[in-house]
């Protein structure tokens, strides 16, 4: 029963936020009548809701439980205003990431206008090897990190070198000709899985696809200094969260 319930809930994702019964049944692989009974029960509990068009969507109960997770309760700690200040000063999109299996999961996202990117937001994830936040998380994990997650040569060796560099300098960056430079620094929160704070150019700010310049050395160091201050603030708030008196168990091997 539990597996079926989670199969129904897991059929929702960023690309499928609201769906009709038939689509949910197809995505979770259950008979339509069974799926309907599960949805009816979950709707009664508040775990499933309905849109004005009658489509099924995730309900408030799932959110209320989700923010209790030691990785997801960033949203519930009143930290958005601190992240917003950084986003406004840097004119960048600011995100908090946490480790989930082999991916960097976005736990919070703030644009300078206080909103989140319509195409992104909390719940989106990236491979650890594919973003600055992932590189920081790998570096934070140290000896337990899979320095070559699902990569062969030469990609694995390159990633290992990147992780070593991040460990030495204390921050990471990834560059893209058209999307600019993304920076990330670690969030050292007691009792939490590896976490990172990242800052990147605003989405869609270069519609003509002209190259985005990397900040100069002075701008870069100023941004990194501000990011480290914010990361320390986030870490302090998360470390003092009631109900997490003992450290969490180490993350399970990713491979």
MARMARTOR-469561 format. One record per residue (C-alpha): residue in three letters; residue number from 1; x, y, z. Coordinates in steps of 0.1 Angstrom, whole numbers, plus 5000, padded with zeros to 4 digits. Layout:
<atoms>
+-----+-----+------+------+------+
:  aa :   i :   px :   py :   pz :
+-----+-----+------+------+------+
: ALA : NUM :    X :    Y :    Z :
...
+-----+-----+------+------+------+
</atoms>
This chain:
<atoms>
+-----+-----+------+------+------+
:  aa :   i :   px :   py :   pz :
+-----+-----+------+------+------+
: UNK :   1 : 5000 : 5000 : 5000 :
: UNK :   2 : 5027 : 5025 : 5010 :
: UNK :   3 : 5046 : 5018 : 4978 :
: UNK :   4 : 5015 : 5025 : 4957 :
: UNK :   5 : 5008 : 5058 : 4976 :
: UNK :   6 : 5043 : 5070 : 4970 :
: UNK :   7 : 5041 : 5059 : 4934 :
: UNK :   8 : 5011 : 5082 : 4929 :
: UNK :   9 : 5028 : 5111 : 4947 :
: UNK :  10 : 5061 : 5106 : 4928 :
: UNK :  11 : 5043 : 5109 : 4895 :
: UNK :  12 : 5043 : 5146 : 4900 :
: UNK :  13 : 5074 : 5167 : 4892 :
: UNK :  14 : 5083 : 5201 : 4878 :
: UNK :  15 : 5071 : 5191 : 4843 :
: UNK :  16 : 5039 : 5175 : 4857 :
: UNK :  17 : 5026 : 5198 : 4884 :
: UNK :  18 : 4989 : 5192 : 4876 :
: UNK :  19 : 4975 : 5161 : 4858 :
: UNK :  20 : 4942 : 5143 : 4850 :
: UNK :  21 : 4936 : 5109 : 4865 :
: UNK :  22 : 4945 : 5090 : 4833 :
: UNK :  23 : 4979 : 5106 : 4831 :
: UNK :  24 : 4987 : 5099 : 4867 :
: UNK :  25 : 4977 : 5063 : 4863 :
: UNK :  26 : 4999 : 5060 : 4833 :
: UNK :  27 : 5029 : 5076 : 4850 :
: UNK :  28 : 5027 : 5056 : 4882 :
: UNK :  29 : 5019 : 5023 : 4864 :
: UNK :  30 : 4988 : 5015 : 4883 :
: UNK :  31 : 4953 : 5006 : 4871 :
: UNK :  32 : 4930 : 5036 : 4868 :
: UNK :  33 : 4905 : 5025 : 4894 :
: UNK :  34 : 4933 : 5019 : 4919 :
: UNK :  35 : 4948 : 5053 : 4911 :
: UNK :  36 : 4915 : 5069 : 4916 :
: UNK :  37 : 4910 : 5053 : 4951 :
: UNK :  38 : 4945 : 5064 : 4961 :
: UNK :  39 : 4939 : 5100 : 4949 :
: UNK :  40 : 4906 : 5102 : 4967 :
: UNK :  41 : 4922 : 5090 : 5000 :
: UNK :  42 : 4951 : 5114 : 4996 :
: UNK :  43 : 4928 : 5143 : 4987 :
: UNK :  44 : 4908 : 5137 : 5019 :
: UNK :  45 : 4941 : 5139 : 5039 :
: UNK :  46 : 4952 : 5171 : 5022 :
: UNK :  47 : 4981 : 5154 : 5004 :
: UNK :  48 : 4965 : 5159 : 4970 :
: UNK :  49 : 4945 : 5189 : 4959 :
: UNK :  50 : 4925 : 5200 : 4928 :
: UNK :  51 : 4931 : 5229 : 4905 :
: UNK :  52 : 4901 : 5251 : 4894 :
: UNK :  53 : 4902 : 5230 : 4861 :
: UNK :  54 : 4898 : 5198 : 4882 :
: UNK :  55 : 4933 : 5185 : 4877 :
: UNK :  56 : 4951 : 5167 : 4905 :
: UNK :  57 : 4981 : 5184 : 4921 :
: UNK :  58 : 5002 : 5181 : 4952 :
: UNK :  59 : 4984 : 5193 : 4983 :
: UNK :  60 : 4995 : 5214 : 5013 :
: UNK :  61 : 5001 : 5184 : 5036 :
: UNK :  62 : 5030 : 5173 : 5015 :
: UNK :  63 : 5046 : 5207 : 5017 :
: UNK :  64 : 5040 : 5210 : 5055 :
: UNK :  65 : 5058 : 5176 : 5060 :
: UNK :  66 : 5085 : 5183 : 5034 :
: UNK :  67 : 5097 : 5215 : 5051 :
: UNK :  68 : 5104 : 5195 : 5082 :
: UNK :  69 : 5132 : 5176 : 5064 :
: UNK :  70 : 5167 : 5186 : 5075 :
: UNK :  71 : 5174 : 5195 : 5039 :
: UNK :  72 : 5141 : 5212 : 5029 :
: UNK :  73 : 5134 : 5233 : 5060 :
: UNK :  74 : 5154 : 5262 : 5045 :
: UNK :  75 : 5121 : 5276 : 5034 :
: UNK :  76 : 5107 : 5275 : 5069 :
: UNK :  77 : 5136 : 5293 : 5087 :
: UNK :  78 : 5128 : 5328 : 5075 :
: UNK :  79 : 5160 : 5329 : 5054 :
: UNK :  80 : 5144 : 5342 : 5022 :
: UNK :  81 : 5150 : 5379 : 5032 :
: UNK :  82 : 5187 : 5372 : 5036 :
: UNK :  83 : 5189 : 5355 : 5003 :
: UNK :  84 : 5169 : 5383 : 4987 :
: UNK :  85 : 5194 : 5409 : 4999 :
: UNK :  86 : 5222 : 5391 : 4982 :
: UNK :  87 : 5202 : 5387 : 4950 :
: UNK :  88 : 5194 : 5424 : 4949 :
: UNK :  89 : 5230 : 5435 : 4956 :
: UNK :  90 : 5245 : 5411 : 4930 :
: UNK :  91 : 5216 : 5413 : 4905 :
: UNK :  92 : 5218 : 5376 : 4904 :
: UNK :  93 : 5196 : 5346 : 4911 :
: UNK :  94 : 5205 : 5330 : 4945 :
: UNK :  95 : 5199 : 5294 : 4954 :
: UNK :  96 : 5204 : 5270 : 4983 :
: UNK :  97 : 5212 : 5235 : 4974 :
: UNK :  98 : 5214 : 5202 : 4993 :
: UNK :  99 : 5227 : 5167 : 4985 :
: UNK : 100 : 5202 : 5142 : 4973 :
: UNK : 101 : 5217 : 5110 : 4960 :
: UNK : 102 : 5239 : 5120 : 4930 :
: UNK : 103 : 5223 : 5154 : 4925 :
: UNK : 104 : 5223 : 5189 : 4939 :
: UNK : 105 : 5187 : 5196 : 4949 :
: UNK : 106 : 5175 : 5232 : 4949 :
: UNK : 107 : 5159 : 5239 : 4983 :
: UNK : 108 : 5153 : 5276 : 4979 :
: UNK : 109 : 5156 : 5301 : 4950 :
: UNK : 110 : 5153 : 5339 : 4950 :
: UNK : 111 : 5155 : 5365 : 4922 :
: UNK : 112 : 5160 : 5402 : 4929 :
: UNK : 113 : 5123 : 5408 : 4925 :
: UNK : 114 : 5116 : 5384 : 4954 :
: UNK : 115 : 5102 : 5357 : 4931 :
: UNK : 116 : 5115 : 5324 : 4918 :
: UNK : 117 : 5124 : 5315 : 4882 :
: UNK : 118 : 5091 : 5302 : 4865 :
: UNK : 119 : 5112 : 5275 : 4849 :
: UNK : 120 : 5131 : 5266 : 4881 :
: UNK : 121 : 5126 : 5270 : 4918 :
: UNK : 122 : 5128 : 5246 : 4948 :
: UNK : 123 : 5127 : 5210 : 4938 :
: UNK : 124 : 5148 : 5212 : 4907 :
: UNK : 125 : 5180 : 5193 : 4907 :
: UNK : 126 : 5213 : 5191 : 4888 :
: UNK : 127 : 5240 : 5164 : 4886 :
: UNK : 128 : 5267 : 5170 : 4911 :
: UNK : 129 : 5292 : 5171 : 4882 :
: UNK : 130 : 5273 : 5197 : 4863 :
: UNK : 131 : 5270 : 5228 : 4885 :
: UNK : 132 : 5291 : 5249 : 4908 :
: UNK : 133 : 5269 : 5239 : 4938 :
: UNK : 134 : 5275 : 5202 : 4930 :
: UNK : 135 : 5313 : 5208 : 4929 :
: UNK : 136 : 5311 : 5224 : 4964 :
: UNK : 137 : 5290 : 5196 : 4977 :
: UNK : 138 : 5315 : 5170 : 4964 :
: UNK : 139 : 5344 : 5190 : 4979 :
: UNK : 140 : 5325 : 5192 : 5013 :
: UNK : 141 : 5320 : 5154 : 5013 :
: UNK : 142 : 5358 : 5149 : 5011 :
: UNK : 143 : 5369 : 5113 : 5012 :
: UNK : 144 : 5333 : 5100 : 5010 :
: UNK : 145 : 5327 : 5118 : 4977 :
: UNK : 146 : 5324 : 5099 : 4945 :
: UNK : 147 : 5348 : 5121 : 4925 :
: UNK : 148 : 5338 : 5104 : 4894 :
: UNK : 149 : 5300 : 5099 : 4896 :
: UNK : 150 : 5288 : 5081 : 4865 :
: UNK : 151 : 5317 : 5095 : 4845 :
: UNK : 152 : 5345 : 5078 : 4826 :
: UNK : 153 : 5378 : 5092 : 4814 :
: UNK : 154 : 5386 : 5120 : 4808 :
: UNK : 155 : 5356 : 5135 : 4824 :
: UNK : 156 : 5361 : 5117 : 4857 :
: UNK : 157 : 5397 : 5129 : 4860 :
: UNK : 158 : 5387 : 5165 : 4852 :
: UNK : 159 : 5360 : 5164 : 4879 :
: UNK : 160 : 5385 : 5151 : 4904 :
: UNK : 161 : 5408 : 5180 : 4897 :
: UNK : 162 : 5380 : 5205 : 4899 :
: UNK : 163 : 5369 : 5191 : 4933 :
: UNK : 164 : 5405 : 5193 : 4946 :
: UNK : 165 : 5407 : 5229 : 4935 :
: UNK : 166 : 5374 : 5237 : 4953 :
: UNK : 167 : 5387 : 5221 : 4985 :
: UNK : 168 : 5418 : 5243 : 4983 :
: UNK : 169 : 5401 : 5277 : 4975 :
: UNK : 170 : 5368 : 5272 : 4993 :
: UNK : 171 : 5345 : 5281 : 4964 :
: UNK : 172 : 5336 : 5269 : 4930 :
: UNK : 173 : 5325 : 5283 : 4897 :
: UNK : 174 : 5312 : 5271 : 4864 :
: UNK : 175 : 5313 : 5292 : 4833 :
: UNK : 176 : 5291 : 5292 : 4802 :
: UNK : 177 : 5296 : 5315 : 4772 :
: UNK : 178 : 5260 : 5326 : 4770 :
: UNK : 179 : 5247 : 5320 : 4806 :
: UNK : 180 : 5276 : 5336 : 4824 :
: UNK : 181 : 5294 : 5324 : 4856 :
: UNK : 182 : 5278 : 5306 : 4885 :
: UNK : 183 : 5295 : 5308 : 4918 :
: UNK : 184 : 5290 : 5285 : 4949 :
: UNK : 185 : 5303 : 5284 : 4984 :
: UNK : 186 : 5297 : 5257 : 5011 :
: UNK : 187 : 5271 : 5260 : 5039 :
: UNK : 188 : 5286 : 5243 : 5069 :
: UNK : 189 : 5254 : 5236 : 5090 :
: UNK : 190 : 5258 : 5212 : 5119 :
: UNK : 191 : 5238 : 5180 : 5116 :
: UNK : 192 : 5230 : 5186 : 5079 :
: UNK : 193 : 5239 : 5169 : 5047 :
: UNK : 194 : 5264 : 5188 : 5025 :
: UNK : 195 : 5249 : 5221 : 5013 :
: UNK : 196 : 5259 : 5250 : 4991 :
: UNK : 197 : 5249 : 5285 : 4983 :
: UNK : 198 : 5251 : 5296 : 4946 :
: UNK : 199 : 5247 : 5328 : 4927 :
: UNK : 200 : 5242 : 5330 : 4889 :
: UNK : 201 : 5231 : 5355 : 4862 :
: UNK : 202 : 5194 : 5362 : 4859 :
: UNK : 203 : 5176 : 5338 : 4836 :
: UNK : 204 : 5169 : 5350 : 4801 :
: UNK : 205 : 5188 : 5383 : 4805 :
: UNK : 206 : 5206 : 5377 : 4772 :
: UNK : 207 : 5178 : 5370 : 4747 :
: UNK : 208 : 5201 : 5378 : 4718 :
: UNK : 209 : 5226 : 5351 : 4729 :
: UNK : 210 : 5255 : 5375 : 4731 :
: UNK : 211 : 5283 : 5363 : 4753 :
: UNK : 212 : 5281 : 5371 : 4790 :
: UNK : 213 : 5312 : 5386 : 4806 :
: UNK : 214 : 5327 : 5371 : 4838 :
: UNK : 215 : 5329 : 5396 : 4867 :
: UNK : 216 : 5364 : 5412 : 4871 :
: UNK : 217 : 5386 : 5401 : 4899 :
: UNK : 218 : 5374 : 5429 : 4923 :
: UNK : 219 : 5338 : 5422 : 4916 :
: UNK : 220 : 5344 : 5384 : 4920 :
: UNK : 221 : 5360 : 5387 : 4954 :
: UNK : 222 : 5333 : 5411 : 4966 :
: UNK : 223 : 5306 : 5387 : 4955 :
: UNK : 224 : 5323 : 5357 : 4971 :
: UNK : 225 : 5328 : 5376 : 5004 :
: UNK : 226 : 5291 : 5385 : 5005 :
: UNK : 227 : 5282 : 5349 : 4996 :
: UNK : 228 : 5303 : 5335 : 5025 :
: UNK : 229 : 5286 : 5359 : 5049 :
: UNK : 230 : 5252 : 5348 : 5038 :
: UNK : 231 : 5262 : 5311 : 5038 :
: UNK : 232 : 5274 : 5315 : 5074 :
: UNK : 233 : 5241 : 5331 : 5084 :
: UNK : 234 : 5222 : 5303 : 5068 :
: UNK : 235 : 5244 : 5277 : 5084 :
: UNK : 236 : 5239 : 5293 : 5119 :
: UNK : 237 : 5201 : 5294 : 5115 :
: UNK : 238 : 5199 : 5258 : 5103 :
: UNK : 239 : 5223 : 5245 : 5130 :
: UNK : 240 : 5201 : 5260 : 5157 :
: UNK : 241 : 5169 : 5244 : 5144 :
: UNK : 242 : 5150 : 5228 : 5173 :
: UNK : 243 : 5146 : 5191 : 5170 :
: UNK : 244 : 5179 : 5184 : 5155 :
: UNK : 245 : 5200 : 5179 : 5186 :
: UNK : 246 : 5222 : 5151 : 5172 :
: UNK : 247 : 5241 : 5150 : 5140 :
: UNK : 248 : 5226 : 5133 : 5110 :
: UNK : 249 : 5241 : 5101 : 5098 :
: UNK : 250 : 5266 : 5104 : 5070 :
: UNK : 251 : 5252 : 5104 : 5035 :
: UNK : 252 : 5250 : 5070 : 5020 :
: UNK : 253 : 5275 : 5062 : 4992 :
: UNK : 254 : 5263 : 5077 : 4959 :
: UNK : 255 : 5275 : 5049 : 4937 :
+-----+-----+------+------+------+
</atoms>
